[in-house]
Amino acid sequence: MRLIFGALLAALVTIVPVGEVLGQVPAPDPHPQSAPSGPTYGTLTSLKPTFFIVTEPSDTQSGVAMTLGVANEFRKAMKPLRGAGPWIVPETSWHTPELLKQCQNDPMAVGGVVITFYTGAASHFYLVYQEETQTFELTAELVSCNRERPTADAAPTVVGVIAELPGAHGTPWVVRRSQVSIPLITFAGLATLFSHANTAGNSTQVKSGPDGSITTTTSSTNANVTGAAILASLFSQSSNRDIPGYSTPLKLRAASQTTGVDLLRAIRDLCTSHSDLPGGVDATPRDKLCTALGLTLNPAEIDKQQKALDDFEAAERDGQTR
C-alpha cells in the first residue's frame, strides 16, 4: 500500500509543481500572446528646415480643407525666399502630440501652427434666391521647436496665441464665406406663373328650350392669377428644392485660403513686436521661429517683403501666359 501511495505522489509532483498546488507560483499561460508582427516606423526627418500645419479637428472634411488651404498660402509667402525658405508641410492626420514628437525627433523641424476651429453652415431661403454661409470661428497656437540646429535637443514652446487679428480691437477671429444662387423652386414657380397667365380657352354651353329648340353659347375664359397662387407655386416643392451652383468644397477652400492670409498677417505682427509678452520673458524662441520662416523682424521691412512676394507671383503669372 505504501508503495502504491508513493508512486501516485511522485506522479502528481511530476505533472503539477508543488508551488502551483499551494498557489505560490502562477501557472504558465497555455496560449501565450505573441508580440505583434510587422514593421515599425520612427519619426521622419527632413533635409531642410520644415514648418508643419496642423488643425484640430483634423479628421473631417473641413479639417482637411483647412490644413491644405492654409499650407498653400504659407507656401506662396515663402516663394520669394526660394531655396532659403522652409518647407511647409500640411499634416491632415496629426494632432498636437504628433507635432511635439516631430519637434523632438527631427533635427530640421523648426515648428508649426495648430489651428483650432469650429465650423457651421446656415441656409437662407428668400423666395427668389438662396444664400448658403459657412462660418469658421478660429484660434491658433504658434509653436517653436526651440533648438539650435542641427543636433541640440528641442524644447517645444508656444510662442504666440492668435485669437483675434491685428487691429480687430477685441473682435474674435471669424471667417465667413457665402454663396448666393437661384433655387430650382424659383424657376418652377415662375414657369407656373407664366403658364397660368398665358392660359386661355373657350367654353361652349348647349341649352334646349321648352319648344325643343337648341341654343349654343360660346365664351372666352382667362386664368386669374392671384398672389396666393404665386406663393403656392413657389413653396409647392420647397422641401425638395435644389441649389444650382452651390458647392461645399468651394466654400471650404475659399475659407481656408482666407484663413491662411489672415494667419500670415497675424504671425508677421507677432514677429515685429514683443508687446504681447510679459516683461522679462525670453523672446528668443519666437525670434528663432520668425527667422526660420523668413519673416522680417523689422517693421519697416514688411512692405518691402510683401512687394517681393507680389513681384514674384506676377512674374510667375506672366510666365504661365506666354
BELBELWO-V643359 format. One record per residue. N is the residue number from 0. SS is DSSP state (helix for helix, strand for strand, loop for the rest). NEAR is the number of other C-alpha atoms within 8 Angstrom. Layout:
<<N,SS,NEAR> <N,SS,NEAR>>
This chain:
<<0,loop,4> <1,helix,5> <2,helix,6> <3,helix,7> <4,helix,8> <5,helix,8> <6,helix,8> <7,helix,8> <8,helix,8> <9,helix,8> <10,helix,8> <11,helix,8> <12,helix,9> <13,helix,7> <14,helix,6> <15,loop,8> <16,loop,8> <17,helix,7> <18,helix,8> <19,helix,11> <20,helix,8> <21,loop,7> <22,loop,7> <23,loop,7> <24,loop,7> <25,loop,6> <26,loop,5> <27,loop,4> <28,loop,5> <29,loop,4> <30,loop,4> <31,loop,5> <32,loop,4> <33,loop,4> <34,loop,4> <35,loop,4> <36,loop,4> <37,loop,4> <38,loop,4> <39,loop,4> <40,loop,4> <41,loop,4> <42,loop,8> <43,loop,6> <44,loop,8> <45,loop,10> <46,loop,5> <47,loop,7> <48,loop,12> <49,strand,13> <50,strand,13> <51,strand,12> <52,strand,15> <53,strand,17> <54,strand,15> <55,strand,10> <56,loop,9> <57,loop,14> <58,loop,8> <59,loop,7> <60,helix,6> <61,helix,9> <62,helix,13> <63,helix,11> <64,helix,12> <65,helix,15> <66,helix,16> <67,helix,11> <68,helix,12> <69,helix,14> <70,helix,13> <71,helix,10> <72,helix,11> <73,helix,11> <74,helix,10> <75,helix,8> <76,helix,8> <77,helix,12> <78,helix,10> <79,helix,8> <80,helix,8> <81,helix,7> <82,helix,5> <83,helix,5> <84,loop,12> <85,loop,12> <86,strand,9> <87,strand,11> <88,strand,9> <89,strand,10> <90,loop,9> <91,loop,12> <92,loop,6> <93,loop,11> <94,loop,11> <95,helix,8> <96,helix,7> <97,helix,8> <98,helix,13> <99,helix,10> <100,helix,9> <101,helix,11> <102,helix,15> <103,helix,12> <104,helix,8> <105,loop,11> <106,loop,12> <107,loop,12> <108,strand,12> <109,strand,14> <110,strand,16> <111,strand,12> <112,strand,11> <113,strand,13> <114,strand,12> <115,strand,10> <116,strand,11> <117,strand,7> <118,strand,9> <119,strand,7> <120,strand,8> <121,strand,7> <122,strand,8> <123,strand,7> <124,strand,8> <125,loop,6> <126,loop,7> <127,loop,8> <128,loop,11> <129,strand,14> <130,strand,11> <131,strand,12> <132,strand,11> <133,strand,13> <134,strand,11> <135,strand,12> <136,strand,11> <137,strand,12> <138,strand,12> <139,strand,11> <140,strand,12> <141,strand,13> <142,strand,13> <143,strand,15> <144,loop,16> <145,loop,13> <146,loop,10> <147,loop,8> <148,loop,7> <149,loop,7> <150,loop,6> <151,loop,8> <152,loop,7> <153,loop,10> <154,loop,9> <155,loop,12> <156,strand,9> <157,strand,9> <158,strand,11> <159,strand,9> <160,strand,9> <161,strand,10> <162,loop,9> <163,loop,10> <164,loop,12> <165,loop,8> <166,loop,4> <167,loop,8> <168,loop,5> <169,loop,5> <170,loop,6> <171,loop,9> <172,loop,10> <173,strand,8> <174,strand,11> <175,strand,9> <176,strand,10> <177,strand,9> <178,strand,9> <179,strand,9> <180,strand,11> <181,loop,10> <182,strand,13> <183,helix,10> <184,helix,12> <185,helix,12> <186,helix,8> <187,helix,10> <188,helix,12> <189,helix,10> <190,helix,8> <191,helix,9> <192,helix,11> <193,helix,8> <194,helix,8> <195,helix,10> <196,helix,10> <197,loop,7> <198,loop,8> <199,strand,8> <200,strand,7> <201,strand,8> <202,strand,8> <203,strand,8> <204,strand,7> <205,strand,8> <206,strand,7> <207,strand,8> <208,loop,8> <209,loop,5> <210,loop,4> <211,loop,6> <212,loop,7> <213,strand,8> <214,strand,8> <215,strand,8> <216,strand,7> <217,strand,8> <218,strand,7> <219,strand,8> <220,strand,8> <221,strand,8> <222,loop,9> <223,loop,6> <224,loop,9> <225,loop,6> <226,helix,6> <227,helix,6> <228,helix,8> <229,helix,11> <230,helix,8> <231,helix,8> <232,helix,13> <233,helix,14> <234,helix,9> <235,loop,6> <236,loop,9> <237,helix,8> <238,helix,4> <239,helix,5> <240,loop,9> <241,loop,7> <242,strand,10> <243,loop,8> <244,loop,5> <245,loop,9> <246,loop,6> <247,helix,6> <248,helix,7> <249,helix,7> <250,helix,12> <251,helix,12> <252,helix,11> <253,helix,9> <254,helix,13> <255,helix,14> <256,helix,13> <257,helix,9> <258,helix,11> <259,helix,14> <260,helix,10> <261,helix,9> <262,helix,9> <263,helix,9> <264,helix,10> <265,helix,11> <266,helix,8> <267,helix,10> <268,helix,9> <269,helix,9> <270,helix,13> <271,loop,10> <272,loop,8> <273,loop,8> <274,loop,5> <275,loop,5> <276,loop,7> <277,loop,6> <278,loop,4> <279,loop,4> <280,loop,6> <281,loop,5> <282,loop,9> <283,helix,6> <284,helix,12> <285,helix,11> <286,helix,10> <287,helix,10> <288,helix,13> <289,helix,12> <290,helix,10> <291,helix,11> <292,helix,10> <293,loop,9> <294,loop,9> <295,loop,13> <296,loop,10> <297,loop,7> <298,helix,7> <299,helix,5> <300,helix,8> <301,helix,9> <302,helix,7> <303,helix,7> <304,helix,9> <305,helix,8> <306,helix,8> <307,helix,9> <308,helix,12> <309,helix,8> <310,helix,8> <311,helix,10> <312,helix,8> <313,helix,8> <314,helix,8> <315,helix,8> <316,helix,8> <317,helix,8> <318,helix,7> <319,helix,6> <320,helix,5> <321,loop,4>>
